[in-house]
Amino acid sequence: MGLIRVIFELFVLYLLYKLIFDFIIPVYKTTKQVSQKMGDMQNKMSDHLKQQSNAQTNTSTEKASKPGKSDYIEFEEVR
């Protein structure tokens, strides 16, 4: 009976080893890598949105400025 119990315990330990090193650790590493990539992508998106909003602010302030007299073209009304 003692030999069967030792073999069973070794088998259970082997299964735990395989579970940990072939499943849990790779899943943990992949999850960590994916979350890091998502964070990088979110940072790039926020930087891009900031650049776009800055560009829109610059163009809107240029458009909002009062045009000079030379910006107008005179025309005659035709009837």
PDB file of N, CA, C and O in Angstrom:
ATOM      1  N   MET A   1       0.808  -1.194   0.000  1.00  0.00           N
ATOM      2  CA  MET A   1       0.000   0.000   0.000  1.00  0.00           C
ATOM      3  C   MET A   1       0.857   1.264   0.000  1.00  0.00           C
ATOM      4  O   MET A   1       0.458   2.268  -0.590  1.00  0.00           O
ATOM      5  N   GLY A   2       1.994   1.242   0.631  1.00  0.00           N
ATOM      6  CA  GLY A   2       2.851   2.418   0.735  1.00  0.00           C
ATOM      7  C   GLY A   2       3.419   2.831  -0.610  1.00  0.00           C
ATOM      8  O   GLY A   2       3.548   4.024  -0.886  1.00  0.00           O
ATOM      9  N   LEU A   3       3.764   1.850  -1.463  1.00  0.00           N
ATOM     10  CA  LEU A   3       4.337   2.159  -2.777  1.00  0.00           C
ATOM     11  C   LEU A   3       3.296   2.804  -3.696  1.00  0.00           C
ATOM     12  O   LEU A   3       3.620   3.721  -4.452  1.00  0.00           O
ATOM     13  N   ILE A   4       2.073   2.340  -3.636  1.00  0.00           N
ATOM     14  CA  ILE A   4       1.009   2.903  -4.468  1.00  0.00           C
ATOM     15  C   ILE A   4       0.741   4.353  -4.069  1.00  0.00           C
ATOM     16  O   ILE A   4       0.515   5.211  -4.921  1.00  0.00           O
ATOM     17  N   ARG A   5       0.771   4.615  -2.754  1.00  0.00           N
ATOM     18  CA  ARG A   5       0.539   5.983  -2.280  1.00  0.00           C
ATOM     19  C   ARG A   5       1.653   6.923  -2.747  1.00  0.00           C
ATOM     20  O   ARG A   5       1.376   8.055  -3.143  1.00  0.00           O
ATOM     21  N   VAL A   6       2.904   6.470  -2.707  1.00  0.00           N
ATOM     22  CA  VAL A   6       4.030   7.290  -3.160  1.00  0.00           C
ATOM     23  C   VAL A   6       3.907   7.571  -4.654  1.00  0.00           C
ATOM     24  O   VAL A   6       4.140   8.695  -5.099  1.00  0.00           O
ATOM     25  N   ILE A   7       3.544   6.562  -5.420  1.00  0.00           N
ATOM     26  CA  ILE A   7       3.377   6.742  -6.869  1.00  0.00           C
ATOM     27  C   ILE A   7       2.242   7.733  -7.142  1.00  0.00           C
ATOM     28  O   ILE A   7       2.371   8.598  -8.009  1.00  0.00           O
ATOM     29  N   PHE A   8       1.140   7.612  -6.415  1.00  0.00           N
ATOM     30  CA  PHE A   8       0.020   8.527  -6.580  1.00  0.00           C
ATOM     31  C   PHE A   8       0.426   9.960  -6.236  1.00  0.00           C
ATOM     32  O   PHE A   8       0.068  10.888  -6.962  1.00  0.00           O
ATOM     33  N   GLU A   9       1.163  10.155  -5.149  1.00  0.00           N
ATOM     34  CA  GLU A   9       1.615  11.492  -4.752  1.00  0.00           C
ATOM     35  C   GLU A   9       2.572  12.078  -5.781  1.00  0.00           C
ATOM     36  O   GLU A   9       2.502  13.268  -6.090  1.00  0.00           O
ATOM     37  N   LEU A  10       3.465  11.250  -6.312  1.00  0.00           N
ATOM     38  CA  LEU A  10       4.372  11.723  -7.355  1.00  0.00           C
ATOM     39  C   LEU A  10       3.599  12.127  -8.616  1.00  0.00           C
ATOM     40  O   LEU A  10       3.933  13.120  -9.262  1.00  0.00           O
ATOM     41  N   PHE A  11       2.576  11.360  -8.957  1.00  0.00           N
ATOM     42  CA  PHE A  11       1.748  11.676 -10.115  1.00  0.00           C
ATOM     43  C   PHE A  11       1.013  13.007  -9.909  1.00  0.00           C
ATOM     44  O   PHE A  11       0.947  13.828 -10.824  1.00  0.00           O
ATOM     45  N   VAL A  12       0.467  13.218  -8.716  1.00  0.00           N
ATOM     46  CA  VAL A  12      -0.225  14.470  -8.409  1.00  0.00           C
ATOM     47  C   VAL A  12       0.760  15.635  -8.458  1.00  0.00           C
ATOM     48  O   VAL A  12       0.425  16.694  -8.988  1.00  0.00           O
ATOM     49  N   LEU A  13       1.959  15.467  -7.920  1.00  0.00           N
ATOM     50  CA  LEU A  13       2.970  16.515  -7.978  1.00  0.00           C
ATOM     51  C   LEU A  13       3.364  16.827  -9.420  1.00  0.00           C
ATOM     52  O   LEU A  13       3.557  17.991  -9.774  1.00  0.00           O
ATOM     53  N   TYR A  14       3.480  15.805 -10.242  1.00  0.00           N
ATOM     54  CA  TYR A  14       3.790  15.990 -11.653  1.00  0.00           C
ATOM     55  C   TYR A  14       2.690  16.784 -12.357  1.00  0.00           C
ATOM     56  O   TYR A  14       2.974  17.683 -13.148  1.00  0.00           O
ATOM     57  N   LEU A  15       1.427  16.444 -12.062  1.00  0.00           N
ATOM     58  CA  LEU A  15       0.314  17.177 -12.655  1.00  0.00           C
ATOM     59  C   LEU A  15       0.308  18.638 -12.207  1.00  0.00           C
ATOM     60  O   LEU A  15       0.043  19.529 -13.015  1.00  0.00           O
ATOM     61  N   LEU A  16       0.594  18.891 -10.942  1.00  0.00           N
ATOM     62  CA  LEU A  16       0.679  20.272 -10.448  1.00  0.00           C
ATOM     63  C   LEU A  16       1.811  21.023 -11.140  1.00  0.00           C
ATOM     64  O   LEU A  16       1.646  22.179 -11.527  1.00  0.00           O
ATOM     65  N   TYR A  17       2.951  20.373 -11.294  1.00  0.00           N
ATOM     66  CA  TYR A  17       4.089  20.979 -11.987  1.00  0.00           C
ATOM     67  C   TYR A  17       3.709  21.358 -13.414  1.00  0.00           C
ATOM     68  O   TYR A  17       3.982  22.476 -13.853  1.00  0.00           O
ATOM     69  N   LYS A  18       3.080  20.431 -14.145  1.00  0.00           N
ATOM     70  CA  LYS A  18       2.677  20.693 -15.524  1.00  0.00           C
ATOM     71  C   LYS A  18       1.646  21.819 -15.588  1.00  0.00           C
ATOM     72  O   LYS A  18       1.697  22.665 -16.480  1.00  0.00           O
ATOM     73  N   LEU A  19       0.722  21.822 -14.647  1.00  0.00           N
ATOM     74  CA  LEU A  19      -0.298  22.863 -14.630  1.00  0.00           C
ATOM     75  C   LEU A  19       0.333  24.230 -14.419  1.00  0.00           C
ATOM     76  O   LEU A  19      -0.003  25.189 -15.114  1.00  0.00           O
ATOM     77  N   ILE A  20       1.240  24.318 -13.468  1.00  0.00           N
ATOM     78  CA  ILE A  20       1.854  25.605 -13.146  1.00  0.00           C
ATOM     79  C   ILE A  20       2.745  26.091 -14.268  1.00  0.00           C
ATOM     80  O   ILE A  20       2.605  27.230 -14.712  1.00  0.00           O
ATOM     81  N   PHE A  21       3.660  25.257 -14.739  1.00  0.00           N
ATOM     82  CA  PHE A  21       4.666  25.704 -15.701  1.00  0.00           C
ATOM     83  C   PHE A  21       4.211  25.669 -17.158  1.00  0.00           C
ATOM     84  O   PHE A  21       4.794  26.353 -17.999  1.00  0.00           O
ATOM     85  N   ASP A  22       3.189  24.890 -17.468  1.00  0.00           N
ATOM     86  CA  ASP A  22       2.719  24.835 -18.854  1.00  0.00           C
ATOM     87  C   ASP A  22       1.439  25.630 -19.083  1.00  0.00           C
ATOM     88  O   ASP A  22       1.058  25.858 -20.231  1.00  0.00           O
ATOM     89  N   PHE A  23       0.769  26.056 -18.013  1.00  0.00           N
ATOM     90  CA  PHE A  23      -0.476  26.786 -18.191  1.00  0.00           C
ATOM     91  C   PHE A  23      -0.503  28.113 -17.450  1.00  0.00           C
ATOM     92  O   PHE A  23      -0.694  29.160 -18.068  1.00  0.00           O
ATOM     93  N   ILE A  24      -0.317  28.086 -16.149  1.00  0.00           N
ATOM     94  CA  ILE A  24      -0.493  29.288 -15.331  1.00  0.00           C
ATOM     95  C   ILE A  24       0.557  30.351 -15.643  1.00  0.00           C
ATOM     96  O   ILE A  24       0.202  31.511 -15.851  1.00  0.00           O
ATOM     97  N   ILE A  25       1.816  29.995 -15.680  1.00  0.00           N
ATOM     98  CA  ILE A  25       2.873  30.976 -15.941  1.00  0.00           C
ATOM     99  C   ILE A  25       2.763  31.568 -17.345  1.00  0.00           C
ATOM    100  O   ILE A  25       2.864  32.787 -17.478  1.00  0.00           O
ATOM    101  N   PRO A  26       2.561  30.769 -18.406  1.00  0.00           N
ATOM    102  CA  PRO A  26       2.390  31.394 -19.730  1.00  0.00           C
ATOM    103  C   PRO A  26       1.166  32.305 -19.817  1.00  0.00           C
ATOM    104  O   PRO A  26       1.225  33.353 -20.460  1.00  0.00           O
ATOM    105  N   VAL A  27       0.071  31.926 -19.185  1.00  0.00           N
ATOM    106  CA  VAL A  27      -1.122  32.771 -19.199  1.00  0.00           C
ATOM    107  C   VAL A  27      -0.831  34.076 -18.466  1.00  0.00           C
ATOM    108  O   VAL A  27      -1.250  35.139 -18.923  1.00  0.00           O
ATOM    109  N   TYR A  28      -0.136  34.021 -17.361  1.00  0.00           N
ATOM    110  CA  TYR A  28       0.224  35.226 -16.602  1.00  0.00           C
ATOM    111  C   TYR A  28       1.111  36.148 -17.437  1.00  0.00           C
ATOM    112  O   TYR A  28       0.884  37.356 -17.485  1.00  0.00           O
ATOM    113  N   LYS A  29       2.117  35.579 -18.092  1.00  0.00           N
ATOM    114  CA  LYS A  29       3.022  36.396 -18.908  1.00  0.00           C
ATOM    115  C   LYS A  29       2.284  37.033 -20.077  1.00  0.00           C
ATOM    116  O   LYS A  29       2.507  38.202 -20.390  1.00  0.00           O
ATOM    117  N   THR A  30       1.413  36.277 -20.719  1.00  0.00           N
ATOM    118  CA  THR A  30       0.661  36.798 -21.854  1.00  0.00           C
ATOM    119  C   THR A  30      -0.281  37.909 -21.410  1.00  0.00           C
ATOM    120  O   THR A  30      -0.393  38.936 -22.080  1.00  0.00           O
ATOM    121  N   THR A  31      -0.952  37.708 -20.296  1.00  0.00           N
ATOM    122  CA  THR A  31      -1.864  38.729 -19.781  1.00  0.00           C
ATOM    123  C   THR A  31      -1.117  40.009 -19.452  1.00  0.00           C
ATOM    124  O   THR A  31      -1.587  41.108 -19.749  1.00  0.00           O
ATOM    125  N   LYS A  32       0.039  39.863 -18.841  1.00  0.00           N
ATOM    126  CA  LYS A  32       0.854  41.031 -18.494  1.00  0.00           C
ATOM    127  C   LYS A  32       1.305  41.767 -19.755  1.00  0.00           C
ATOM    128  O   LYS A  32       1.269  42.997 -19.800  1.00  0.00           O
ATOM    129  N   GLN A  33       1.724  41.031 -20.766  1.00  0.00           N
ATOM    130  CA  GLN A  33       2.192  41.626 -22.009  1.00  0.00           C
ATOM    131  C   GLN A  33       1.047  42.335 -22.741  1.00  0.00           C
ATOM    132  O   GLN A  33       1.234  43.429 -23.273  1.00  0.00           O
ATOM    133  N   VAL A  34      -0.126  41.717 -22.766  1.00  0.00           N
ATOM    134  CA  VAL A  34      -1.267  42.321 -23.446  1.00  0.00           C
ATOM    135  C   VAL A  34      -1.692  43.597 -22.732  1.00  0.00           C
ATOM    136  O   VAL A  34      -1.994  44.597 -23.385  1.00  0.00           O
ATOM    137  N   SER A  35      -1.719  43.578 -21.411  1.00  0.00           N
ATOM    138  CA  SER A  35      -2.122  44.789 -20.686  1.00  0.00           C
ATOM    139  C   SER A  35      -1.101  45.908 -20.885  1.00  0.00           C
ATOM    140  O   SER A  35      -1.472  47.080 -20.946  1.00  0.00           O
ATOM    141  N   GLN A  36       0.176  45.555 -20.986  1.00  0.00           N
ATOM    142  CA  GLN A  36       1.208  46.561 -21.242  1.00  0.00           C
ATOM    143  C   GLN A  36       1.026  47.163 -22.641  1.00  0.00           C
ATOM    144  O   GLN A  36       1.141  48.376 -22.815  1.00  0.00           O
ATOM    145  N   LYS A  37       0.746  46.325 -23.622  1.00  0.00           N
ATOM    146  CA  LYS A  37       0.532  46.810 -24.987  1.00  0.00           C
ATOM    147  C   LYS A  37      -0.713  47.692 -25.059  1.00  0.00           C
ATOM    148  O   LYS A  37      -0.721  48.696 -25.772  1.00  0.00           O
ATOM    149  N   MET A  38      -1.760  47.324 -24.327  1.00  0.00           N
ATOM    150  CA  MET A  38      -2.970  48.145 -24.309  1.00  0.00           C
ATOM    151  C   MET A  38      -2.686  49.502 -23.677  1.00  0.00           C
ATOM    152  O   MET A  38      -3.181  50.524 -24.151  1.00  0.00           O
ATOM    153  N   GLY A  39      -1.899  49.517 -22.622  1.00  0.00           N
ATOM    154  CA  GLY A  39      -1.524  50.785 -21.990  1.00  0.00           C
ATOM    155  C   GLY A  39      -0.721  51.655 -22.934  1.00  0.00           C
ATOM    156  O   GLY A  39      -0.943  52.864 -23.004  1.00  0.00           O
ATOM    157  N   ASP A  40       0.209  51.056 -23.659  1.00  0.00           N
ATOM    158  CA  ASP A  40       1.001  51.805 -24.642  1.00  0.00           C
ATOM    159  C   ASP A  40       0.093  52.391 -25.730  1.00  0.00           C
ATOM    160  O   ASP A  40       0.254  53.544 -26.130  1.00  0.00           O
ATOM    161  N   MET A  41      -0.857  51.583 -26.199  1.00  0.00           N
ATOM    162  CA  MET A  41      -1.752  52.039 -27.246  1.00  0.00           C
ATOM    163  C   MET A  41      -2.644  53.175 -26.734  1.00  0.00           C
ATOM    164  O   MET A  41      -2.904  54.130 -27.466  1.00  0.00           O
ATOM    165  N   GLN A  42      -3.108  53.082 -25.500  1.00  0.00           N
ATOM    166  CA  GLN A  42      -3.937  54.154 -24.936  1.00  0.00           C
ATOM    167  C   GLN A  42      -3.123  55.440 -24.794  1.00  0.00           C
ATOM    168  O   GLN A  42      -3.636  56.532 -25.039  1.00  0.00           O
ATOM    169  N   ASN A  43      -1.864  55.312 -24.400  1.00  0.00           N
ATOM    170  CA  ASN A  43      -1.004  56.496 -24.305  1.00  0.00           C
ATOM    171  C   ASN A  43      -0.805  57.144 -25.668  1.00  0.00           C
ATOM    172  O   ASN A  43      -0.852  58.368 -25.786  1.00  0.00           O
ATOM    173  N   LYS A  44      -0.583  56.333 -26.693  1.00  0.00           N
ATOM    174  CA  LYS A  44      -0.415  56.869 -28.042  1.00  0.00           C
ATOM    175  C   LYS A  44      -1.686  57.559 -28.518  1.00  0.00           C
ATOM    176  O   LYS A  44      -1.630  58.617 -29.145  1.00  0.00           O
ATOM    177  N   MET A  45      -2.838  56.948 -28.215  1.00  0.00           N
ATOM    178  CA  MET A  45      -4.110  57.549 -28.614  1.00  0.00           C
ATOM    179  C   MET A  45      -4.328  58.881 -27.908  1.00  0.00           C
ATOM    180  O   MET A  45      -4.762  59.847 -28.537  1.00  0.00           O
ATOM    181  N   SER A  46      -4.038  58.947 -26.631  1.00  0.00           N
ATOM    182  CA  SER A  46      -4.242  60.207 -25.908  1.00  0.00           C
ATOM    183  C   SER A  46      -3.274  61.279 -26.415  1.00  0.00           C
ATOM    184  O   SER A  46      -3.650  62.446 -26.523  1.00  0.00           O
ATOM    185  N   ASP A  47      -2.041  60.897 -26.725  1.00  0.00           N
ATOM    186  CA  ASP A  47      -1.097  61.854 -27.306  1.00  0.00           C
ATOM    187  C   ASP A  47      -1.595  62.359 -28.658  1.00  0.00           C
ATOM    188  O   ASP A  47      -1.516  63.550 -28.960  1.00  0.00           O
ATOM    189  N   HIS A  48      -2.105  61.439 -29.458  1.00  0.00           N
ATOM    190  CA  HIS A  48      -2.618  61.806 -30.775  1.00  0.00           C
ATOM    191  C   HIS A  48      -3.812  62.756 -30.639  1.00  0.00           C
ATOM    192  O   HIS A  48      -3.909  63.738 -31.374  1.00  0.00           O
ATOM    193  N   LEU A  49      -4.720  62.464 -29.699  1.00  0.00           N
ATOM    194  CA  LEU A  49      -5.882  63.326 -29.495  1.00  0.00           C
ATOM    195  C   LEU A  49      -5.472  64.709 -28.994  1.00  0.00           C
ATOM    196  O   LEU A  49      -6.075  65.716 -29.365  1.00  0.00           O
ATOM    197  N   LYS A  50      -4.437  64.751 -28.144  1.00  0.00           N
ATOM    198  CA  LYS A  50      -3.936  66.042 -27.674  1.00  0.00           C
ATOM    199  C   LYS A  50      -3.369  66.848 -28.832  1.00  0.00           C
ATOM    200  O   LYS A  50      -3.595  68.055 -28.924  1.00  0.00           O
ATOM    201  N   GLN A  51      -2.637  66.186 -29.711  1.00  0.00           N
ATOM    202  CA  GLN A  51      -2.070  66.877 -30.868  1.00  0.00           C
ATOM    203  C   GLN A  51      -3.173  67.394 -31.783  1.00  0.00           C
ATOM    204  O   GLN A  51      -3.082  68.505 -32.305  1.00  0.00           O
ATOM    205  N   GLN A  52      -4.216  66.586 -31.977  1.00  0.00           N
ATOM    206  CA  GLN A  52      -5.327  67.010 -32.817  1.00  0.00           C
ATOM    207  C   GLN A  52      -6.053  68.197 -32.201  1.00  0.00           C
ATOM    208  O   GLN A  52      -6.391  69.153 -32.898  1.00  0.00           O
ATOM    209  N   SER A  53      -6.291  68.136 -30.898  1.00  0.00           N
ATOM    210  CA  SER A  53      -7.001  69.246 -30.261  1.00  0.00           C
ATOM    211  C   SER A  53      -6.151  70.517 -30.289  1.00  0.00           C
ATOM    212  O   SER A  53      -6.685  71.617 -30.433  1.00  0.00           O
ATOM    213  N   ASN A  54      -4.831  70.370 -30.151  1.00  0.00           N
ATOM    214  CA  ASN A  54      -3.958  71.537 -30.251  1.00  0.00           C
ATOM    215  C   ASN A  54      -3.991  72.117 -31.657  1.00  0.00           C
ATOM    216  O   ASN A  54      -4.010  73.338 -31.818  1.00  0.00           O
ATOM    217  N   ALA A  55      -3.997  71.278 -32.662  1.00  0.00           N
ATOM    218  CA  ALA A  55      -4.044  71.746 -34.050  1.00  0.00           C
ATOM    219  C   ALA A  55      -5.376  72.429 -34.320  1.00  0.00           C
ATOM    220  O   ALA A  55      -5.408  73.459 -34.993  1.00  0.00           O
ATOM    221  N   GLN A  56      -6.484  71.878 -33.811  1.00  0.00           N
ATOM    222  CA  GLN A  56      -7.789  72.493 -34.019  1.00  0.00           C
ATOM    223  C   GLN A  56      -7.878  73.823 -33.291  1.00  0.00           C
ATOM    224  O   GLN A  56      -8.474  74.771 -33.802  1.00  0.00           O
ATOM    225  N   THR A  57      -7.290  73.903 -32.103  1.00  0.00           N
ATOM    226  CA  THR A  57      -7.291  75.155 -31.350  1.00  0.00           C
ATOM    227  C   THR A  57      -6.514  76.220 -32.107  1.00  0.00           C
ATOM    228  O   THR A  57      -6.937  77.374 -32.178  1.00  0.00           O
ATOM    229  N   ASN A  58      -5.381  75.833 -32.668  1.00  0.00           N
ATOM    230  CA  ASN A  58      -4.569  76.788 -33.430  1.00  0.00           C
ATOM    231  C   ASN A  58      -5.313  77.278 -34.668  1.00  0.00           C
ATOM    232  O   ASN A  58      -5.295  78.475 -34.957  1.00  0.00           O
ATOM    233  N   THR A  59      -5.957  76.392 -35.395  1.00  0.00           N
ATOM    234  CA  THR A  59      -6.671  76.805 -36.602  1.00  0.00           C
ATOM    235  C   THR A  59      -7.906  77.612 -36.250  1.00  0.00           C
ATOM    236  O   THR A  59      -8.251  78.545 -36.975  1.00  0.00           O
ATOM    237  N   SER A  60      -8.585  77.281 -35.156  1.00  0.00           N
ATOM    238  CA  SER A  60      -9.783  78.042 -34.794  1.00  0.00           C
ATOM    239  C   SER A  60      -9.411  79.440 -34.323  1.00  0.00           C
ATOM    240  O   SER A  60     -10.166  80.383 -34.562  1.00  0.00           O
ATOM    241  N   THR A  61      -8.273  79.603 -33.661  1.00  0.00           N
ATOM    242  CA  THR A  61      -7.857  80.943 -33.251  1.00  0.00           C
ATOM    243  C   THR A  61      -7.434  81.756 -34.461  1.00  0.00           C
ATOM    244  O   THR A  61      -7.625  82.972 -34.484  1.00  0.00           O
ATOM    245  N   GLU A  62      -6.863  81.105 -35.466  1.00  0.00           N
ATOM    246  CA  GLU A  62      -6.497  81.816 -36.685  1.00  0.00           C
ATOM    247  C   GLU A  62      -7.752  82.266 -37.431  1.00  0.00           C
ATOM    248  O   GLU A  62      -7.790  83.376 -37.963  1.00  0.00           O
ATOM    249  N   LYS A  63      -8.777  81.415 -37.474  1.00  0.00           N
ATOM    250  CA  LYS A  63     -10.012  81.756 -38.164  1.00  0.00           C
ATOM    251  C   LYS A  63     -10.780  82.808 -37.375  1.00  0.00           C
ATOM    252  O   LYS A  63     -11.443  83.656 -37.974  1.00  0.00           O
ATOM    253  N   ALA A  64     -10.710  82.776 -36.076  1.00  0.00           N
ATOM    254  CA  ALA A  64     -11.470  83.696 -35.241  1.00  0.00           C
ATOM    255  C   ALA A  64     -10.860  85.089 -35.231  1.00  0.00           C
ATOM    256  O   ALA A  64     -11.531  86.052 -34.861  1.00  0.00           O
ATOM    257  N   SER A  65      -9.616  85.210 -35.624  1.00  0.00           N
ATOM    258  CA  SER A  65      -8.996  86.533 -35.629  1.00  0.00           C
ATOM    259  C   SER A  65      -9.678  87.397 -36.697  1.00  0.00           C
ATOM    260  O   SER A  65     -10.124  86.891 -37.726  1.00  0.00           O
ATOM    261  N   LYS A  66      -9.749  88.685 -36.442  1.00  0.00           N
ATOM    262  CA  LYS A  66     -10.438  89.609 -37.328  1.00  0.00           C
ATOM    263  C   LYS A  66      -9.653  89.739 -38.630  1.00  0.00           C
ATOM    264  O   LYS A  66      -8.460  90.040 -38.616  1.00  0.00           O
ATOM    265  N   PRO A  67     -10.319  89.514 -39.737  1.00  0.00           N
ATOM    266  CA  PRO A  67      -9.606  89.620 -41.013  1.00  0.00           C
ATOM    267  C   PRO A  67      -9.268  91.078 -41.316  1.00  0.00           C
ATOM    268  O   PRO A  67     -10.009  91.995 -40.965  1.00  0.00           O
ATOM    269  N   GLY A  68      -8.146  91.259 -41.967  1.00  0.00           N
ATOM    270  CA  GLY A  68      -7.706  92.597 -42.337  1.00  0.00           C
ATOM    271  C   GLY A  68      -8.480  93.113 -43.538  1.00  0.00           C
ATOM    272  O   GLY A  68      -9.227  92.368 -44.172  1.00  0.00           O
ATOM    273  N   LYS A  69      -8.299  94.391 -43.848  1.00  0.00           N
ATOM    274  CA  LYS A  69      -9.009  94.989 -44.964  1.00  0.00           C
ATOM    275  C   LYS A  69      -8.573  94.377 -46.301  1.00  0.00           C
ATOM    276  O   LYS A  69      -9.356  94.311 -47.248  1.00  0.00           O
ATOM    277  N   SER A  70      -7.342  93.942 -46.361  1.00  0.00           N
ATOM    278  CA  SER A  70      -6.846  93.373 -47.613  1.00  0.00           C
ATOM    279  C   SER A  70      -7.422  91.985 -47.889  1.00  0.00           C
ATOM    280  O   SER A  70      -7.237  91.451 -48.983  1.00  0.00           O
ATOM    281  N   ASP A  71      -8.117  91.391 -46.913  1.00  0.00           N
ATOM    282  CA  ASP A  71      -8.696  90.065 -47.116  1.00  0.00           C
ATOM    283  C   ASP A  71     -10.013  90.121 -47.877  1.00  0.00           C
ATOM    284  O   ASP A  71     -10.508  89.086 -48.325  1.00  0.00           O
ATOM    285  N   TYR A  72     -10.586  91.304 -48.030  1.00  0.00           N
ATOM    286  CA  TYR A  72     -11.869  91.423 -48.706  1.00  0.00           C
ATOM    287  C   TYR A  72     -11.657  91.779 -50.172  1.00  0.00           C
ATOM    288  O   TYR A  72     -10.747  92.531 -50.519  1.00  0.00           O
ATOM    289  N   ILE A  73     -12.505  91.228 -51.015  1.00  0.00           N
ATOM    290  CA  ILE A  73     -12.474  91.544 -52.440  1.00  0.00           C
ATOM    291  C   ILE A  73     -13.714  92.368 -52.754  1.00  0.00           C
ATOM    292  O   ILE A  73     -14.839  91.964 -52.458  1.00  0.00           O
ATOM    293  N   GLU A  74     -13.490  93.524 -53.354  1.00  0.00           N
ATOM    294  CA  GLU A  74     -14.628  94.359 -53.698  1.00  0.00           C
ATOM    295  C   GLU A  74     -15.272  93.842 -54.957  1.00  0.00           C
ATOM    296  O   GLU A  74     -14.600  93.334 -55.855  1.00  0.00           O
ATOM    297  N   PHE A  75     -16.566  93.974 -55.015  1.00  0.00           N
ATOM    298  CA  PHE A  75     -17.302  93.560 -56.206  1.00  0.00           C
ATOM    299  C   PHE A  75     -18.465  94.489 -56.418  1.00  0.00           C
ATOM    300  O   PHE A  75     -18.928  95.167 -55.501  1.00  0.00           O
ATOM    301  N   GLU A  76     -18.928  94.505 -57.656  1.00  0.00           N
ATOM    302  CA  GLU A  76     -20.092  95.318 -57.996  1.00  0.00           C
ATOM    303  C   GLU A  76     -21.271  94.397 -58.150  1.00  0.00           C
ATOM    304  O   GLU A  76     -21.158  93.287 -58.670  1.00  0.00           O
ATOM    305  N   GLU A  77     -22.377  94.868 -57.700  1.00  0.00           N
ATOM    306  CA  GLU A  77     -23.587  94.075 -57.809  1.00  0.00           C
ATOM    307  C   GLU A  77     -24.122  94.180 -59.222  1.00  0.00           C
ATOM    308  O   GLU A  77     -24.263  95.281 -59.754  1.00  0.00           O
ATOM    309  N   VAL A  78     -24.416  93.063 -59.827  1.00  0.00           N
ATOM    310  CA  VAL A  78     -24.917  93.036 -61.207  1.00  0.00           C
ATOM    311  C   VAL A  78     -26.414  92.777 -61.143  1.00  0.00           C
ATOM    312  O   VAL A  78     -26.880  91.881 -60.439  1.00  0.00           O
ATOM    313  N   ARG A  79     -27.184  93.613 -61.924  1.00  0.00           N
ATOM    314  CA  ARG A  79     -28.635  93.457 -61.921  1.00  0.00           C
ATOM    315  C   ARG A  79     -29.131  92.979 -63.243  1.00  0.00           C
ATOM    316  O   ARG A  79     -30.335  92.792 -63.419  1.00  0.00           O
TER     317      ARG A  79
END
